[in-house]
Amino acid sequence: MNLLRDLPAARADEIVDSLVAAPGVRIERIVSHGQASPDGFWYDQDEGEFVVVLAGAARVRFADEETARALAPGDTVDIAAHRRHRVEWTDPARATVWLAVFYREGGE
């Protein structure tokens, strides 16, 4: 599989492909076409999430930071479990491709 080839066409929701699932870890390819978190919504996950932007552009906001972080290809973010965050923006003109690794802290 090539993570950047044969990308799905834009639609209302993000497209999530599960690549690997094993005890304590899950790896997904997420393709966004202009999607963002709903107003007032914050993710508060039980697991950590390491994210790399492979293509496109996005802005991620953390509840404990004043401004959103701009992400471009190659940028990474490691989000600790229960660190409140949201996707403020993804590029509506081209696909934003994320590789997300969800993990249980401590390898549990």
GUGUMAR-409219 format. One record per residue: residue number from 0; residue in one letter; x, y, z of N, C-alpha, C, O in turn. Coordinates in steps of 0.02 Angstrom, whole numbers. Last residue first. Layout:
! GUGUMAR-409219
+-----+---+--------+--------+--------+--------+--------+--------+--------+--------+--------+--------+--------+--------+
!   k ! r !     nX !     nY !     nZ !    caX !    caY !    caZ !     cX !     cY !     cZ !     oX !     oY !     oZ !
+-----+---+--------+--------+--------+--------+--------+--------+--------+--------+--------+--------+--------+--------+
! NUM ! a !      X !      Y !      Z !      X !      Y !      Z !      X !      Y !      Z !      X !      Y !      Z !
...
+-----+---+--------+--------+--------+--------+--------+--------+--------+--------+--------+--------+--------+--------+
! end
This chain:
! GUGUMAR-409219
+-----+---+--------+--------+--------+--------+--------+--------+--------+--------+--------+--------+--------+--------+
!   k ! r !     nX !     nY !     nZ !    caX !    caY !    caZ !     cX !     cY !     cZ !     oX !     oY !     oZ !
+-----+---+--------+--------+--------+--------+--------+--------+--------+--------+--------+--------+--------+--------+
! 107 ! e !     17 !    -29 !   1384 !    -38 !    -71 !   1408 !    -89 !    -85 !   1354 !   -138 !   -120 !   1366 !
! 106 ! g !    126 !     53 !   1364 !    121 !     -8 !   1325 !     65 !    -54 !   1347 !     65 !   -113 !   1329 !
! 105 ! g !    129 !    177 !   1420 !    155 !    122 !   1461 !    149 !     55 !   1427 !    165 !      4 !   1457 !
! 104 ! e !    -19 !    225 !   1339 !     42 !    245 !   1373 !     64 !    190 !   1420 !     24 !    161 !   1456 !
! 103 ! r !    -74 !    153 !   1194 !    -86 !    155 !   1267 !    -19 !    172 !   1300 !     31 !    138 !   1289 !
! 102 ! y !    -96 !    242 !   1042 !    -59 !    197 !   1086 !    -81 !    206 !   1158 !   -102 !    260 !   1179 !
! 101 ! f !   -115 !    272 !    871 !   -146 !    275 !    936 !   -112 !    223 !    981 !   -102 !    167 !    960 !
! 100 ! v !    -53 !    360 !    744 !    -36 !    302 !    784 !    -65 !    312 !    853 !    -42 !    355 !    890 !
!  99 ! a !    -98 !    417 !    587 !   -111 !    423 !    659 !    -95 !    357 !    693 !   -120 !    304 !    673 !
!  98 ! l !    -59 !    512 !    456 !    -45 !    446 !    483 !    -50 !    453 !    558 !    -12 !    490 !    589 !
!  97 ! w !   -161 !    606 !    346 !   -132 !    598 !    412 !   -113 !    524 !    422 !   -149 !    480 !    399 !
!  96 ! v !   -178 !    711 !    213 !   -170 !    641 !    231 !   -130 !    638 !    296 !    -75 !    664 !    301 !
!  95 ! t !   -287 !    816 !    138 !   -239 !    813 !    193 !   -237 !    741 !    216 !   -288 !    713 !    236 !
!  94 ! a !   -317 !    856 !    -31 !   -321 !    807 !     23 !   -267 !    819 !     75 !   -209 !    831 !     59 !
!  93 ! r !   -363 !   1025 !    -67 !   -325 !    964 !    -81 !   -330 !    918 !    -20 !   -345 !    940 !     35 !
!  92 ! a !   -445 !   1127 !    -27 !   -427 !   1124 !    -98 !   -389 !   1060 !   -116 !   -384 !   1043 !   -175 !
!  91 ! p !   -464 !   1134 !    109 !   -521 !   1111 !     69 !   -503 !   1101 !     -5 !   -541 !   1070 !    -42 !
!  90 ! d !   -358 !   1084 !    236 !   -359 !   1116 !    170 !   -418 !   1090 !    129 !   -422 !   1030 !    115 !
!  89 ! t !   -434 !   1097 !    396 !   -394 !   1059 !    348 !   -406 !   1090 !    279 !   -459 !   1119 !    267 !
!  88 ! w !   -444 !   1162 !    561 !   -450 !   1173 !    488 !   -409 !   1120 !    452 !   -356 !   1100 !    476 !
!  87 ! e !   -443 !   1122 !    694 !   -472 !   1187 !    678 !   -486 !   1195 !    603 !   -534 !   1228 !    584 !
!  86 ! v !   -468 !    985 !    784 !   -443 !   1004 !    718 !   -480 !   1068 !    699 !   -541 !   1067 !    688 !
!  85 ! r !   -423 !    987 !    958 !   -472 !    988 !    905 !   -437 !   1006 !    839 !   -384 !   1036 !    838 !
!  84 ! h !   -397 !    923 !   1126 !   -375 !    952 !   1063 !   -432 !    949 !   1012 !   -481 !    914 !   1021 !
!  83 ! r !   -341 !    884 !   1287 !   -397 !    907 !   1246 !   -370 !    944 !   1185 !   -328 !    988 !   1190 !
!  82 ! r !   -265 !    744 !   1333 !   -248 !    813 !   1317 !   -300 !    838 !   1266 !   -303 !    814 !   1210 !
!  81 ! h !   -293 !    609 !   1355 !   -334 !    660 !   1389 !   -310 !    732 !   1380 !   -334 !    776 !   1415 !
!  80 ! a !   -131 !    558 !   1310 !   -199 !    539 !   1327 !   -231 !    595 !   1369 !   -199 !    623 !   1413 !
!  79 ! a !    -38 !    676 !   1210 !    -45 !    632 !   1268 !   -119 !    615 !   1279 !   -163 !    653 !   1260 !
!  78 ! i !     12 !    679 !   1050 !    -42 !    703 !   1093 !    -51 !    654 !   1150 !    -71 !    597 !   1139 !
!  77 ! d !    134 !    737 !    951 !    120 !    682 !    997 !     71 !    708 !   1049 !     87 !    753 !   1088 !
!  76 ! v !    146 !    779 !    784 !    121 !    800 !    849 !    110 !    737 !    889 !     80 !    689 !    865 !
!  75 ! t !    244 !    831 !    641 !    217 !    781 !    687 !    192 !    814 !    751 !    214 !    869 !    769 !
!  74 ! d !    265 !    869 !    468 !    256 !    891 !    537 !    222 !    836 !    578 !    179 !    800 !    554 !
!  73 ! g !    261 !    820 !    339 !    319 !    804 !    380 !    313 !    825 !    452 !    351 !    802 !    494 !
!  72 ! p !    162 !    949 !    273 !    192 !    883 !    264 !    257 !    876 !    303 !    302 !    918 !    300 !
!  71 ! a !    107 !   1052 !    413 !    121 !   1042 !    342 !    153 !    973 !    335 !    169 !    941 !    385 !
!  70 ! l !      7 !   1139 !    529 !     43 !   1077 !    512 !     48 !   1071 !    436 !     -1 !   1082 !    401 !
!  69 ! a !     -3 !   1261 !    653 !     -7 !   1247 !    582 !     36 !   1186 !    567 !     93 !   1181 !    589 !
!  68 ! r !    -91 !   1261 !    802 !    -28 !   1243 !    771 !    -40 !   1228 !    697 !    -84 !   1187 !    680 !
!  67 ! a !   -183 !   1398 !    875 !   -180 !   1334 !    840 !   -110 !   1324 !    810 !    -75 !   1372 !    795 !
!  66 ! t !   -148 !   1476 !   1035 !   -160 !   1477 !    962 !   -154 !   1406 !    934 !   -124 !   1361 !    964 !
!  65 ! e !   -139 !   1445 !   1172 !   -176 !   1504 !   1150 !   -193 !   1503 !   1075 !   -246 !   1528 !   1055 !
!  64 ! e !   -168 !   1285 !   1246 !   -125 !   1330 !   1207 !   -168 !   1386 !   1178 !   -227 !   1376 !   1161 !
!  63 ! d !   -252 !   1193 !   1303 !   -205 !   1227 !   1347 !   -155 !   1272 !   1309 !   -106 !   1295 !   1339 !
!  62 ! a !   -323 !   1138 !   1200 !   -360 !   1179 !   1247 !   -312 !   1219 !   1292 !   -330 !   1272 !   1316 !
!  61 ! f !   -247 !   1150 !   1040 !   -249 !   1118 !   1105 !   -283 !   1165 !   1154 !   -273 !   1226 !   1151 !
!  60 ! r !   -279 !   1130 !    868 !   -280 !   1174 !    927 !   -284 !   1132 !    989 !   -321 !   1082 !    992 !
!  59 ! v !   -210 !   1118 !    709 !   -233 !   1082 !    768 !   -227 !   1129 !    827 !   -177 !   1163 !    835 !
!  58 ! r !   -231 !   1135 !    538 !   -217 !   1171 !    601 !   -250 !   1132 !    657 !   -309 !   1116 !    655 !
!  57 ! a !   -153 !   1073 !    387 !   -204 !   1073 !    440 !   -183 !   1120 !    496 !   -125 !   1142 !    500 !
!  56 ! a !   -124 !   1010 !    221 !   -111 !   1057 !    275 !   -169 !   1056 !    325 !   -225 !   1040 !    307 !
!  55 ! g !    -45 !    887 !    114 !    -96 !    937 !    130 !    -75 !    983 !    186 !    -15 !    994 !    198 !
!  54 ! a !     28 !    738 !    183 !     12 !    782 !    126 !    -41 !    831 !    148 !    -78 !    818 !    196 !
!  53 ! l !     59 !    687 !    308 !     96 !    663 !    250 !     87 !    708 !    189 !    132 !    714 !    147 !
!  52 ! v !     77 !    727 !    471 !     43 !    749 !    411 !     87 !    728 !    352 !    145 !    749 !    347 !
!  51 ! v !     68 !    615 !    604 !    111 !    647 !    555 !     68 !    666 !    496 !     27 !    627 !    473 !
!  50 ! v !     37 !    589 !    776 !     11 !    606 !    710 !     66 !    636 !    668 !    106 !    676 !    692 !
!  49 ! f !      1 !    488 !    909 !     57 !    518 !    873 !     33 !    527 !    801 !     12 !    480 !    769 !
!  48 ! e !    -94 !    486 !   1049 !    -98 !    486 !    977 !    -38 !    523 !    948 !    -28 !    583 !    962 !
!  47 ! g !   -148 !    390 !   1193 !   -105 !    439 !   1160 !   -113 !    433 !   1085 !   -136 !    382 !   1060 !
!  46 ! e !   -318 !    364 !   1249 !   -254 !    340 !   1225 !   -214 !    398 !   1196 !   -242 !    450 !   1178 !
!  45 ! d !   -437 !    421 !   1279 !   -407 !    378 !   1331 !   -338 !    354 !   1311 !   -302 !    326 !   1353 !
!  44 ! q !   -462 !    592 !   1227 !   -454 !    521 !   1214 !   -420 !    484 !   1271 !   -379 !    513 !   1307 !
!  43 ! d !   -550 !    710 !   1187 !   -522 !    693 !   1253 !   -516 !    617 !   1254 !   -561 !    583 !   1279 !
!  42 ! y !   -580 !    839 !   1071 !   -563 !    768 !   1082 !   -533 !    763 !   1152 !   -494 !    806 !   1173 !
!  41 ! w !   -708 !    957 !   1082 !   -639 !    942 !   1098 !   -631 !    866 !   1104 !   -670 !    833 !   1138 !
!  40 ! f !   -819 !   1074 !   1007 !   -801 !   1004 !   1019 !   -726 !    997 !   1032 !   -686 !   1028 !    997 !
!  39 ! g !   -847 !   1205 !    970 !   -854 !   1187 !   1040 !   -835 !   1116 !   1057 !   -835 !   1097 !   1116 !
!  38 ! d !   -890 !   1159 !    806 !   -881 !   1214 !    854 !   -893 !   1189 !    925 !   -943 !   1155 !    938 !
!  37 ! p !   -817 !   1002 !    752 !   -874 !   1047 !    761 !   -858 !   1102 !    813 !   -818 !   1091 !    858 !
!  36 ! s !   -659 !    998 !    668 !   -701 !    979 !    725 !   -759 !   1027 !    731 !   -752 !   1086 !    716 !
!  35 ! a !   -661 !    991 !    488 !   -636 !   1018 !    552 !   -682 !    993 !    607 !   -737 !    969 !    594 !
!  34 ! q !   -622 !    957 !    315 !   -658 !    944 !    378 !   -622 !    977 !    437 !   -562 !    988 !    436 !
!  33 ! g !   -553 !    969 !    196 !   -586 !   1028 !    223 !   -625 !   1016 !    287 !   -657 !   1062 !    311 !
!  32 ! h !   -536 !    821 !    183 !   -546 !    868 !    128 !   -584 !    928 !    155 !   -643 !    938 !    137 !
!  31 ! s !   -428 !    695 !    247 !   -474 !    751 !    258 !   -477 !    794 !    196 !   -427 !    803 !    161 !
!  30 ! v !   -395 !    534 !    288 !   -394 !    580 !    232 !   -449 !    632 !    244 !   -508 !    615 !    250 !
!  29 ! i !   -292 !    436 !    387 !   -351 !    479 !    386 !   -343 !    528 !    329 !   -291 !    559 !    321 !
!  28 ! r !   -240 !    278 !    427 !   -231 !    332 !    379 !   -297 !    370 !    378 !   -350 !    341 !    369 !
!  27 ! e !   -190 !    215 !    587 !   -241 !    232 !    539 !   -215 !    283 !    489 !   -173 !    325 !    505 !
!  26 ! i !   -151 !     93 !    705 !   -124 !    140 !    656 !   -177 !    150 !    603 !   -206 !    103 !    576 !
!  25 ! r !   -143 !     56 !    875 !   -186 !     57 !    816 !   -158 !    110 !    769 !   -142 !    166 !    790 !
!  24 ! v !    -98 !    -37 !   1021 !    -80 !      8 !    966 !   -130 !      0 !    908 !   -154 !    -55 !    894 !
!  23 ! g !   -137 !   -128 !   1120 !   -100 !    -69 !   1140 !    -82 !    -20 !   1085 !    -55 !     33 !   1099 !
!  22 ! p !   -143 !   -266 !   1014 !   -151 !   -243 !   1084 !   -106 !   -183 !   1098 !    -45 !   -185 !   1090 !
!  21 ! a !   -172 !   -195 !    851 !   -142 !   -246 !    894 !   -151 !   -222 !    966 !   -165 !   -163 !    977 !
!  20 ! a !   -198 !   -153 !    688 !   -229 !   -152 !    755 !   -200 !   -211 !    794 !   -205 !   -268 !    773 !
!  19 ! v !   -166 !    -54 !    547 !   -141 !   -104 !    594 !   -179 !    -96 !    659 !   -192 !    -41 !    683 !
!  18 ! l !   -252 !     25 !    468 !   -195 !     -9 !    438 !   -169 !    -66 !    481 !   -151 !   -119 !    456 !
!  17 ! s !   -408 !     86 !    432 !   -370 !     52 !    484 !   -314 !     12 !    450 !   -328 !    -30 !    407 !
!  16 ! d !   -447 !    238 !    365 !   -429 !    169 !    347 !   -386 !    141 !    403 !   -334 !    169 !    420 !
!  15 ! v !   -568 !    359 !    353 !   -521 !    328 !    400 !   -510 !    256 !    378 !   -558 !    217 !    373 !
!  14 ! i !   -609 !    511 !    288 !   -604 !    440 !    271 !   -550 !    410 !    315 !   -492 !    433 !    314 !
!  13 ! e !   -724 !    633 !    350 !   -656 !    609 !    339 !   -660 !    534 !    323 !   -707 !    500 !    343 !
!  12 ! d !   -877 !    672 !    261 !   -839 !    649 !    320 !   -768 !    632 !    300 !   -753 !    619 !    242 !
!  11 ! a !   -917 !    714 !    133 !   -936 !    753 !    192 !   -894 !    735 !    253 !   -877 !    779 !    293 !
!  10 ! r !   -778 !    694 !     19 !   -847 !    682 !     40 !   -859 !    719 !    105 !   -814 !    753 !    130 !
!   9 ! a !   -660 !    674 !   -113 !   -688 !    713 !    -58 !   -760 !    693 !    -45 !   -798 !    676 !    -91 !
!   8 ! a !   -601 !    508 !   -152 !   -628 !    573 !   -170 !   -656 !    608 !   -109 !   -673 !    576 !    -59 !
!   7 ! p !   -453 !    428 !    -85 !   -525 !    432 !    -97 !   -546 !    503 !   -114 !   -514 !    552 !    -94 !
!   6 ! l !   -300 !    404 !   -174 !   -336 !    435 !   -119 !   -411 !    438 !   -135 !   -429 !    450 !   -193 !
!   5 ! d !   -198 !    333 !   -243 !   -268 !    311 !   -244 !   -308 !    339 !   -185 !   -344 !    302 !   -152 !
!   4 ! r !    -60 !    361 !   -131 !    -87 !    344 !   -197 !   -159 !    322 !   -190 !   -180 !    295 !   -139 !
!   3 ! l !     -6 !    377 !     -7 !    -23 !    438 !    -44 !    -52 !    424 !   -114 !    -67 !    471 !   -151 !
!   2 ! l !     28 !    255 !     46 !    -18 !    297 !     84 !    -41 !    360 !     47 !    -90 !    391 !     67 !
!   1 ! n !     26 !    110 !    -41 !     58 !    175 !    -40 !      9 !    223 !     -8 !    -47 !    230 !    -33 !
!   0 ! m !     42 !    -59 !      0 !      0 !      0 !      0 !     44 !     62 !      0 !     94 !     66 !     37 !
+-----+---+--------+--------+--------+--------+--------+--------+--------+--------+--------+--------+--------+--------+
! end
